[in-house]
Amino acid sequence: MNKWSLLLWVSPLSAFAQEKNVVNYVNPLIGTQRMGHTYPGATVPFGMVQLSPDTDTIPYEMNGKYNPDVYKYCAGYQYDDKTIVGFSHTHFSGTGHSDLGDFLIMPTTGNLQLNPGIASDTKTGFRSAYSHANEKAEAGYYKVQLDDDNITAELTATTRTGFHQYTFPETNDAHIIFDLMHGIYNYDDKNVWTFVRVENDTLVTGYRQTNGWARTRTVYFAMTFSKPFKEYGCKDFSKKQVYRGFWRKFDQSKNFPDLAGRQLRMFFNFNTDEGEKIKIKLALSSVSTEGALLNLRTEIPHWDFVKTKAAAQDAWNRELSKISVEAPETEKQNFYTALYHAFLGPTVYMDVDRKYRGLDQNIHTARNFTNYTTFSLWDTYRALHPFFNLVQPARNGDMINSMLAHYDQSVLKMLPIWSHYNNDNWCMSGYHSVSVIADALVKGNKSFDAAHALEACVATATRKNYEGLDHYINKGYIPDEKLGTSASTTLEYAYDDWCIAQIARLQGRADISSTFLKRSAAFNNLYDATTGFMRSRKEDGSFKQEFDPLSTHGQGFIEGNSWNYSFFVPHDPIALINLMGGKKKFSARLDSLFTMYLPDKYFAETEDITRDGIIGNYVHGNEPAHHVAYLYNFAGQPWKTQQRVRMILKNQYKPAPDGLGGNDDCGQMSAWYLFSTLGFYPVAPGAAEYQLGSPAINKASIQLENGNRFTVEAINQSDKNVYVQKVLLNGKQLTQPVISHEDILKGGTLVFYMSAKPGK
C-alpha cells in the first residue's frame, strides 16, 4: 500500500491537520520558462515588494523600433538564461507587457565593473553565471550561488521591504552594485530622474521617477547596510546635457553624498572575511523617503534574516491554508503554487501609516481600507476576483474601495482599466472594474459604498470619448472603421453593461438597470447568421468583407480570433445558443473548437499566443475563451464540460518551470486552475452561481471568512474517472450542474461521484 492509499484510511480532520506547512508544496519556478512570465523571487501575500533575480537587460527598443526579444522578460527572469544581472525589488507576475524592475542590487568581488556586460561573457560586466542546481525558490525565500564571485545570495521580504543576505569570500574588494538605471521593458529615456542621498555610512535614501507603462511613476526608497561601507561612488551614464548648472564644483563620482541624474549606477565597497554576511534592507514608498524609512524601521527593526524569512513563510502558510487538499504530490504542487500565484496580487500600495500617492499625484490616506494597485482587470475579472469573493472577500472589498478611490481621484471620472502605481496605463479593452463590483455585490460582499460604486460604473460606461463608446452607445456596436478591435470591444462592453444592470437592480434603480440591460444585448448586432460567427460591422451596417475566423489580425478582435470570441456572451449563453441554431448545433461548434487544427501561420506573429497554450483552436493561453469549456452545461451536455475541463487541466498546468501554457496574467490562469480543480467555475462574474465541472482532487476543504467550512469530495476521482455520475450537496442530489454562492457560504459538503463513463 503506497502513502496515497494510506491517506484514504486517515480521518479528514487528521489528514488536513498534517498540512500546516503547505509552503513546502509551492514551487515559484513554475511558469518561469517560456510563456508563464512568473518570477521566482521573494515576496509575501499581496506584497508591495517583489524581490527577485533578473537574468538579462534586453532593451525595449532597438534602432528606434520595438525589440520583440524583450517580451520574454516581462517578469525579469527567464529560466533558460544562464546569468543573473542582479536582484530588483518590483515585478509583475505573469503579464504580457511590463514595467518595474526598480532598484537592482548585485554583489561582486574583484575589479569594480559598473556595466552588466553581456550574457555570453560574464567577465565583461557585473553579471554572474549561476546554475539551477544551486538555486532554491520557496514562498517568501530565494537563494542562489553566484558562481563568478563565489557569493551566496539569499532574499526574503516583508510587505514593503526587501531583505538581502550575501555571503562573501575573504576579500578586500567586495562591492555592492546599486543600479538605478535598471528596469524591465527599459529604454534610454525611461528614467526621468533619480535622486540619492547617502545619509551616513550605512543609510541611503532617494527616489526614481520613470516614464513607461505608467507614465508618471515615482518610487522612493530607503536602504540600509548591516555593515558600514568603507567607500562609495557613482557614475552617471546619462547622455551629455547642454546645461549642468554649477555642480561641477564637486567630484561627484566618489564619496559624494548628494546625487541626482537620469542614469545612475552606484557602488559600495567593503572588506570581508571568509563566510561573512553583508545584509541589506531596502524599503519602498510612493510617498517619500521618510515614508520608506518608516516602512523599513517598522517592518524589520532588526537584522535577523532567518526571523524575517520565517515570518514571510508563516504569512504564506496562513493564506495558503485557507484551502486544504487531498491529492497526489504533483497535484499538490500544482494546486498550492497556483494558490500562491493567485495571492501575489493585486499588491498593497500604501505605507505603514496608510499614506499613498494617488492618481492625482497628491498624498492620500486610506482610512478605512487597505489600498491596492496592480489591477490587470481584462484578465482578472474572469476568475481571480470571483475567487477572492470566495476565499478573500475582505481583501476584495478593499480592492474595490481602491478602485473607487482611483475613480474619485481621476479627472476623467473613470474606474481603473489596467492600473499600477497611481497610474492607469489603459491596457486592453472593456471597463471590467464593473464586473468586479457586480460580482462582489451579488455575492453579498458589501464592504464598500454600493451607491457610489454604481455612480462610478455609469460614469465610466458613458465616457463617450473612450475607445469607441460614443459609437457603441449610438449604434449598438463600434464600426470597424473607428476601432481596430471593434468586434471584441463591443462584446466586452455588452457583458460589462449586463454587470452594471445587476448592480442597479440590487439598488432598486430600474431605470439604470433597463438602460444597461438593453445595451448588454449588443452582441446580437455582431452575429452573422450566414457564417455563424461574430464579425466586425462597418459604419453603414454591413459586415466587414475581408473575414477569416481563424486570424487574430485585422479582424476586429484583441488577442483572439472570431472562433474563440464568437462564444463570448458569458451573461446570456442561452441567447447565444439560440443564435447559433440550438443546443445540438451549438455543441457541435464547441466540439469543433476543441478538435480542429489551427495552423501555425495564425499565431506565428502573435507574441501572446504560442502552440503551448492551444488545444485544437481553443486558446487557453489567453483569456477570452476561459469560460467556454463550461458552455456545454448550457447545451445539455455537461459530460463534455467535464471531459474538456480535465483535458485542459492536464494539458496546461504542470509542476515544472514550463508548466503554464501562457502568461499567468496576474493570477488569472492560476485562478482558472483553482476553480476548475475544485469542480466549479464562475462563467459570468456578476451572477451568484457557478457551473459544475469535474473536480481533479480527492478532497478539498475551504475555510470561509464567515467561519463556515465548505468541503468538496470526489469519490473515485482519477485521470480516467473524469465524468460525474451524480452530485450531492449536503446529502441532497443536484438536478442541474449548478451551485449557488449562497450554498457555499452556508458551509457543508459537495460530493461528486466519478466514473470513467459519461453520465448522460
N, C-alpha and C positions, 0 to 999 in steps of 0.2 A: 504493500500500500504506500503510495507516494504522499508527500506532505499535503498536496491539494486534496487527496482523498480524506486524509485525516481531518482537514478543516471542516468537512461535512459533519464530523462527529462532535464538533465543539458547539456549545450553545452560542446563539447570536451575540449575546452580551459579552461573553468571554472572547469571542473572535474579534469583535470590534475593539475590545479593551486593549488588545495587543497592538493596535495601530496608533500608539501615542506619538511615535516618531516618524510620521509619514514623509518628512523631508527626505528620508532615505530613498524614496521612490521617485523623487524629482531629478530629472536629468536636463539641466539648462542647455546642454549641447544639442538637444533635439531641435531641428529647424535651423541650425546654423550653417548647413551645407545647401548649396543650390538656392532654391526659391523661398525657403521659410522666412529668411530675413529676421531671425530672432538673435538676441545677443546672449552670451554665456556668463556675463559678469554678475557682480554682487548688487543686490537691491533688497528692499523689504516690501511687503504688500502695499501697492499703490504709492511707492516711494517717489519722492521728488528727485533723488539721486539714483542714477543707474551707472554704477562704476564698473566699466567693462573694457576689455582689451580691444584695440583697433589694429587691424592687420595690414592696412595699406593706406596710402594717401592719394588715391586716384582723384584727379580733379574733375569737377562737374563739366568743365568745358575745355575743349582743345581746338586751337586755331579758330576761336570765335564760334564754335558750334558745340552742341551737346555731345558729351562723350558717353556713349551707351555702356561702356565698361563700369561706369560709376554705379549703375543700378545694383550690382552685386553687393554694394557696400551701404545699403540703406541702414543697416544696424551697426556698421563699422567693422564687422568681423565676418570673415568667410573661412569656413572650416578647412578648405583645401589650401589656404595660404600657409606658408612655412615661416613667416616672420611676423613679429609684433612691433609696432612703432611706439606703443605706449598705452596708457590707461586713462581714458577720459570719463567725465562724470555725468554726461547726459546722452541718452539713446532712446530711440523709438523701438518698439518691439513689433516686428513683422510688417512694417509698412512698405508701400510700393513707391514712395517718394521720401525725401528725408531732409534733415536739418540736424542741429545739435552737435554733439562731439566736443563739448566745451571743456577747457582746462585740462589738457593732456599732460600727464606726468610720466617720465621714463627714467629709471635708474641706470647708470652706466659706470664704467671704470675706464682708466687709461686716458689716452688723449681725448680732450674735450672736443666733441663734434656737435654743432648746432643745426645740422641738417639731417633729416631722416634717412637720406640715401635711397638706394634702390633695392628692391626685393632680391634681385639676382646676386647681389654682392653686399652683404650686411656691413662690411668694413667701410663702405662709403658713407655711413651715417650712424645715427644713434639707435637705429632699429636693431633687433636681435633675432636670431634664429630660435626656434623652440620646437618641441616635439609633443604630440598629443599623449605620448607615453608619460610625460612629466607634467601633465595638465590635469587639474581637478576642478570641476564645476559643480557646485551644490547650490541649493536655495540659500541665498544670503552669504555665499562664500565662493571665492575663486582663487586658485593657486596655479602658478606656472613657473617653470625653471627657464630663465633667460640664458641661453647657452653661451652666447658670445662673451658675456661678462661674469658668468658663474654667479648670478644673482637669483635668489628665490623671491618671487613676487607673490604677495598674498593681499587679498582685498576683501573687505566687508563693508557694511553700511548701516546707517540709521535712515530715518525718513528724509532728512535734509543734509546729511553729512556722509562723505566717503572716508573710509579709514584704510590707509595703505600700510603695509609692513614689508620692508625689503631687507633680506638677509644678505649681507655683503661678505666678500672675501677680505683678507687683510690688504689694505692699500692706502697710499697717501693721495690717490687720485680717484676718489669716489665722487660721483656727480648725481645730482637730481636735475634732470631737464624739465623745465616748466614751459610748455609750448602753448602760447596764447594765440598762435596763428591757426592751429589745427582745427578742423571742423569736418563734418560729414556733409557730402554734397558741397564741397568747398570750391571757391574760385577766388581770384586775386582781390576782387573788390568786396567780398562778402563781409570782411571785418570793417565796420565803420569806425570804431575807435576802441582803444584799450587803455586802461589806466591801472597803474600798480603803485602801491606804497609798501616799502619794506619798513615795517614799523619798528622792528628790532631784530636780533639775530635768530629768532625762532618764529616770528609772525609776519605774514604778508597779506595785504588786502588789496582789493581792486574791483574792476568790473570789465566786462566785454560787451560791446554792442555790435550786433550783426544785422545784415540785410539779406535774408534768404527766403525760405518758405514763409517764415514770419518776417515781415519787412521792418518791424521796429521792435527788436528783442534785446533787452538789456539784462544781463545776468551778473549779479555781484557775488564775490567770493571772499572768504576768509580762510587762510591756510596757515597751519602751524606745524612745526617740526618738533620731534621728541628730543632732538639734539641740536645745539647751536651750530650753524654753518660757519665755516672759517672764512669764507669769502663768497661773493656772488657777482653776477654780471648779467648783461643784457645785450642783445643785438637786435636792431630794428631792420627788418627786411623790406620795409616799405619802398615803393618807388620814390625817386627823388622828388621832394616837394619844392615848389617855387618859393614858398615862404615858410621859414622855420623859426622865426622870432629870434630871441636872444638867448635861448637855452644853450647855444654853442659855447657859452662861457664855461660850461661844465663838461667833463668827460663822463658821459652817461653810460659808458659801456661796462664799467667795473665799480662795484661798491657804491653806486649812486641810488638813493632810496626813493626818488620821486620820478616815476617813469610814465610816459604816455606815447602812443603811436598806433599805427594801424596793424603792423605786422611784427609783433614782439615775440622773441623766444628768450627765456631766462635760464640761468644755471645757478646751482648752489653746490658748493664744494665741501667735502668732508674728508677727514682721515677716519678709517675704520679698522677695527680688529677683525680677525677671522671669526665669522659667525655673528658679527654684530648686526643688530637690527636697528634700522632707521625707520621711524614711524612718522606718518604724515596724516593729518586730519584736514579735510577741505570741505567747508560747508557752503551751500548756495543760498541765495536770496534774490527775489525780484525787486526788493525794496531798497536796500542799502547795504554797505559793508558792515554797518552797525548791526543790521538785521542778521547778516550772515554770521557775524561773530557771536551774536546771541544764540543763534541756532546751534553753532558748534559747541559753545560752552554749556548749553542746556542739555543737548542730546548725548554728548560724550565728554563729561567733565574729568576724564581720567585717561590713562594711556594703556589700558588693559585691552589688547586686541582680542584675546580669547573670550573675554567677557562680552565684548561687543558682538562678536560672531555668534556666541550663544544666544544673546538677546535677539539677534536677527533671525536665527533659526527657530527660536521659541515663537516669535511673531508669525513665522510661516506655518509652524505646526498648529497654532491657534486657528489660522484661517483655513488651512487645508483640511483640518479635522472636522470642518463643518459637514463633510461627507465622508462616511466610512464605506469601504467597498470590500467585497469578497470576490477575488478574481485571480487568475494566474499572475505570476510575477511580471511578465512582459506587459500584460494589460494594466496592472497597477502602475507601471512606469508611464504608460501612455496616459492613464487617467489623471494621476497626480501631477504630471508635467503639464497636461492641458489645463488643469485647475490652477497651477502655478502661473501659466501664461495668461489665463483669464484674469488673474488678480494682479497683474503688473500695471494695469492702467484702467481708466484714467488715473492721472497722477496728482498727488497733493500739490497745491500751488498756493501756499501761504507760509509765513514764518511762524515760529512757536508762539509769538504774540498775536497771531491771527491776521497780520497785515499782509497785503499783497498789492501788486501793481495791476490796475485794471485796464480794460480795453481803451479807456480814455486817457491812459498814461498817468492817471492820478493814483494816489495811495488810498486803498480802502481797507476796512476791517470786516472780516467775516464773523459777525457777532453770534449768529445762531446756527451756523453750518460750517462744515469744512469745505473750503474752496478747492475745486479740482480743475485741471486742464488736461489737454491731450484727448480731444473728442473727435475720433475718426468715425463720424456718425453714419456715413454712407455704408460702412461695414458693420458697425457695432449695434445699430438699432435692431438688426435682424435676430440676433440670438444673445449677444453679450449682455445688453441691458435687460432683456427679459430674464436672463439667468440671474442677474443681480436682484431683480424683483423676487426671485425665489430664495436666494441664499444670502444676499447682501442688500436687503431693501432699505435699511437706514442709509447706507452709503449711496445707494442710487438716488434716494431723496436729496441728499446733499449735492449729488452731481446735477440734478435738475435745478436746485437752488443756484448752483454755479452758472448754469445756462441762463437762468433768469437774471442773474447779476450781469452777465455778458450782454443780455438784451437791454437792461437798464442803462448800461454804460455806452451802448452803441449809438452813435449819432445817426446811423441808418435805421435804428429801431428794428433789428433783426436778431433772431436767435442764432446760435452758432451753427455753421455748416461743417467746417473742419477747423477746430481752433486749438492753438497751443501758445503758451507764454504770452498772454494778453494780446493775442493777435488772432484774426481769422484769416486763414490762408485760402479760403473759398474753394478748396479742392473738392472735386466730384459734384454730383447734381442732387436735386431734391432739397427739401428742408426737413431732414429727418429728426431734428430735435423734437418735432411734434409727435413723432412715433414713440419716442422715449417717454414723453409726458403722458400720452394717451395710455400706454401700456401700464405705467405706474398707477394712474388713476383708476382704470378699470379693475386693477388687481388690489385695490384698497390701500395703495401706498400714497398717503395724502400728507406727507411731511413738507408740503410747500403750498403756496397760495394758488389754489386752482383757478380762481377768477383772474388773477394776474397772469397765470400761465396761458389761459385762453386768449387774453388780450395780446400776449406776445405771439401766440401762434397765428392769430388772424392778421396781425400787423406784418408778420414775416410772409405769409401766404398772399398778401395783397400788395407787396412791394413791386410795383409794375415795371420798374427798370432793372429787375433782377432776372437774368437768364431766361428771357422769353415769357415771363409771367404775364405781360400785357397781352400778348397774342393768345396764350393759353386761356386767359380769362375771357377774352372776346370771342375766340373761335372754338374753344374746346380742344384745341391742340396747338402745338407750336409748329409753324411751317418750316419745312426743310430749308428754305432759303434764309431763314432767320437764325438758325442754330444748327451746328454740326451734329449735335446729339439730340435732335428734336424729338425722335420717337421715344427713346429711353427716358428722357426728361419728362415728357408728357405722362408716361406710365408711372413714373415715380411721384410726380405731383398728384396724380389721381389717387394713389394709395395714401399719400400724406394727407390729402383732403378728407379722405374717409376717417383718418385718425382725428382730425380736428372736429369732424362731425360727432365722434364718440365723446370727445371732451365737452363739447357744447351740450350734447344730450344729457350727460351726467349733471350738468349745472342748470338744466331746465331751459336752455336757450334754444328753443325750437327754431327760431329764425336763422340763427347761425348754422345749426345742425342741418337744416333743409338746404341752405345755400351750398354747403360743402359736400353734402351727400350728392347733390346734383353734379357738382364738379368732379366727384370721385368716379363718375360713370364715363369719364373722358376716354378710357381705354377702348370703348366701343368705336370711337372715331378713327382709331388706327387699324382696326381689324379688317383685313381684305379677305372676303369670303371666297374670292376666286383662287387665291393661293393658299389660304388657311394660315396666314402669318400676319403679325403686326408689322406695319410698314410706315415709313415716313410719308406724310402728305405735303403737297405743295400749297402755296398760298391760295391757289384757285380751287382747292379741294381735291384735285386729282392726286393719285398716288405717284410717288417718285418712280420713274420708269426704270432706271438702272437699279436692278434689285437682285441681290444674291443673299439668300437667307443664311449662308454659311460664313459670310465675310464679316469681319469686325471693322472694316474700313469703309468710310463713305456711305454707310447705310443708315446713319442716324442713331446709332447705339453707342454707348460708352462702355468700354471694357466687356464687350459681349456681342453676340450675333443675334439675328432675329429668331433663330431656333430656340435659344435659351430665353430671350426676352419675351417671346410670344406667350410664355407661361407666367409672366409677371403681372398677375392680378391677385395678389395674396388675400385681398379683402373681400373678393367675391368669386371664388373658384367655380361655384355653380353657374354663374353667368358666363364665365369663360368656357365651361364645358358645353353649355348650350350654343355659344357662338361657334364652337368647333364641331358641332354636329352630334352632340350627345355623348354619353358615357363610353360607349363602345369605341367610337372613333377617337375620342379623347385618349383613352387608354392605349390605343394603337399608336397614337402620336408619341405618347410618353415612351412606349416600347422602342420606337424608332430613335428617339433622342438618346437612349442609353445604349443602343446596339449598333447604330450606324457608324460609319468610319468618317472621321474628319481629317482630310488630307493636310499634311504639314504646311502647305502653302498658306493656309488660312490663319496660322498663328506664327509663321516664321519671323515676321517683323513686329510682333506684339510682345513687348517685354513682360507684361503682366501674366501672360498665358504661355505655358510650355506643355509638352506632352505629359509631364509628370502629373499635372492636375486635371487631366481629361480622361473621361470614361465614355467611349463612343463619341458623341457630340455633347455630352453633358460635361460642363466645365465646373468642377468642384473647386479648382484652384483659384477661382474668382467668385464673387458673392452673388450675382444676380439670380442664380438658379438654386440657391441653398435650400429653398423650401420645396423644390419641385418633386423630389422623391416621395414626399408626403401627399402629393395630389392624387395618387391612386386611391387614397382613402375616400376622397370625394366622388370618385368614379365607381365606387362599389367594388374595388379590387384591393383591399388592404394587404393581402398576402404579397402583392407586388411591392408595396411600400416596404414591407418587412424585408423582402429579398434585396431590394435596391439599397436600403439603408445599411444592411450588414455588408454588402459588397463594397460600398463606399468606405465604411469604417475600416475594412480590412485592406483596401487598396490605397487609401490616402493618409493613413496615420500609422506610423511605425516607431518603435523606440530606438531611433538611430538619428545621427546628425542630418541625414537627408529624409527624415521621417514625415515631413509635411509636403503635400503636393502643391503648395502655393504659399504666398505671403500669409502669415498668421493674422495680419491686419488688426493689430492692437487687441488680439484675443478673439476675434470673430470665428476664425477657423477652429480654435480650441473650444469655443462655446458650442459650436455645432456638434463637435465630437461629444462633449459632456452631455448635452441634452439627448443626443441620439443613443449614446451608450446607456443612459438611464431609461430609455424606452419611450420618450415623448418629446415633442418639439412644437415651438410656437410658430405656426405657419403665418399667422397675421398678428404681429405685435399690435396691441390695441384691442384685441379680443381676449377675453378672460378664459381661454381654453387652449388645450394642447392636443395635437393629433398623436395618437399612439403609433409606435413603430415596433422595433424588435430590440429589446434590451440585450446588451453584449457583455454583461457581468452577471455573476451568480446572485449577488445581493448587494444592495446599496442602502444606506440609511442617511437621510438628510436631517441635520439638526436645524430646525427653523428658528428664526429670531423670536417668534411668539412663544417659544418654549416647547412647542409640539415637535414630534419626530415623524417623518414620513419615510416609509421603507418600501423599496421596490425589490421584488424577488422574482427570479426567472427559474422556474423548475425545468430541469433537463436542458438548459441552455448550453449550446456548443457551437462550433463552427459549422456543423451540419444542421443542427436543430435551430434554424433561424426563423421558423414560422410559428405564429401564435395560434394555438387551438382555442384558448379561452382566456379571459382576464377577469379576475375577481378584485373588487375594491371593498376592503373590509368584509370579505366573505360574500359579497353580492356580485353576481355576474353582470358585466357590462354588455350592453347590446350594440353599442356603437364604438368605433375606435377613437374615443374622445374622453378626456378627463378635464375637469374644470380646475382653475387655480384655487377656488374656494375649497374644493375637496382636498387638495394637497395641504392647504393651510390648516385644515382641521386635524391633520395627522392621520396616522393609520398605515395600512399596508395595501400595496398594489401587487398582485401576484399574477405573473404571466406563466401559462403552461405552454411549453415549447415542444416543437416536433420537427422532423425532417420533411414532413409533407405539408403543402399549403392547406390552410384551414378555410376552405371556400364556403 
